[in-house]
């Protein structure tokens, strides 16, 4: 088995890690490797929970906006709120 040189990059490169794992499995697959095609794993359930988790909601948008807010907490807490919104 041909090994690639040790990667000395200290950064987290998830894509490179996945590629190395894929290549390692191609060259030397584990004995218990089972490749599944998830589209064929139909168990008869509709999967409404998965579908609803992907739907847009105002609450989800507010949570996403809050995650994207990179301001310090002290600055974010000082937002001016219009009384008509309350």
C-alpha positions in Angstrom: 0.0 0.0 0.0 1.4 3.4 -1.0 1.3 5.9 1.8 1.3 9.6 1.3 3.7 11.8 3.3 2.7 13.0 6.7 0.7 16.2 6.4 2.3 18.8 8.7 -0.4 21.4 8.2 -1.8 22.2 11.7 -5.1 23.6 10.3 -8.4 21.7 10.3 -9.0 20.7 6.7 -12.0 18.4 6.9 -12.2 17.9 3.1 -8.6 16.7 3.0 -9.3 14.4 5.9 -12.3 12.9 4.1 -10.3 12.4 0.9 -7.5 10.6 2.8 -10.1 8.4 4.5 -11.8 7.6 1.2 -8.5 6.8 -0.5 -7.5 4.6 2.5 -10.7 2.6 2.1 -10.2 2.2 -1.6 -6.7 0.8 -1.2 -7.4 -1.3 1.9 -11.2 -1.6 2.6 -12.1 -2.8 6.1 -13.7 -6.3 6.3 -17.0 -4.9 7.7 -17.4 -2.1 5.1 -20.9 -1.8 3.9 -21.8 0.8 1.3 -25.4 1.9 1.7 -27.5 3.8 -0.8 -29.8 5.8 1.5 -32.5 6.3 -1.1 -33.1 2.6 -1.1 -33.5 2.4 2.7 -37.2 3.0 2.5 -38.8 1.8 5.7 -42.3 3.0 4.8 -42.2 6.1 6.9 -43.0 9.5 5.4 -40.3 11.4 7.2 -42.4 14.4 8.1 -40.1 15.4 10.9 -37.2 15.7 8.5 -39.3 17.6 6.0 -40.5 20.1 8.7 -37.0 20.6 10.0 -36.0 21.9 6.6 -38.9 24.3 6.3 -38.4 28.1 6.8 -39.9 29.5 10.0 -39.7 32.9 11.6 -38.2 31.4 14.7 -35.6 29.6 12.7 -34.7 32.8 10.8 -34.3 34.7 14.1 -32.1 31.9 15.4 -30.0 31.9 12.2 -29.7 35.7 12.4 -28.6 35.5 16.0 -25.9 32.9 15.1 -24.7 35.2 12.3 -24.4 38.2 14.6 -20.7 38.5 15.4 -20.9 41.6 17.5 -19.8 41.4 21.2 -22.7 40.6 23.6 -22.5 44.0 25.2 -23.1 45.7 21.8 -25.8 43.3 20.7 -27.7 43.9 24.0 -28.0 47.6 23.3 -30.3 47.4 20.3 -32.9 50.0 20.2 -36.4 48.5 20.1 -39.4 50.3 18.8 -42.3 50.2 21.3 -44.8 49.3 18.6 -43.0 46.0 18.1 -43.7 45.0 21.6 
